[in-house]
Amino acid sequence: MEREGWKGTDTVTDISWSVADGEIWICKPVGLNQGKGIFLLRSKEQLTKVLAEREKKKQSRRTKPLMALIVQRYIERPLLLEKKKFDIRAYMYIASTMPFLVFYHKGYVRVTCEEYNLDSLDLTTHLTNQVGMSVDASNQVKLCNSFE
């Protein structure tokens, strides 16, 4: 849902007004992958604090700019697969529309390490990241304890 008046910047005054108490927000660094740097914010105060700290760092830096963050409302009641969060990765490449030529790869499903629990502070409950998982010799996925 588009919120009227939001300008798309990361300053405290532009976003903090749209955060309601009790909402959970997820922060993802733009330049990282494999679940690195992701964290959850569970209150308006936490979000305001993170944005204020970033603003302070931004003003004190003279060389390298801060990495951008994507901050979005967390989906608190996701669709679950055997009580775990999941995502589906499927790939399609449209090579041409005249004639219509499409390449498709059936993809795969990624599942969290732990059963979903909204109150959990453990990111393995919330992230479907294969880096924190490993496969043993019998092709069974071993559950991870934490993300690095």
Beta strands, then each sheet from edge to edge (+ up, - down):
strand 1: 25-29
strand 2: 39-41
strand 3: 69-73
strand 4: 86-97
strand 5: 100-111
strand 6: 134-135
strand 7: 141-142
sheet 1: 2+ 1- 3+
sheet 2: 4+ 5-
sheet 3: 6+ 7-
end
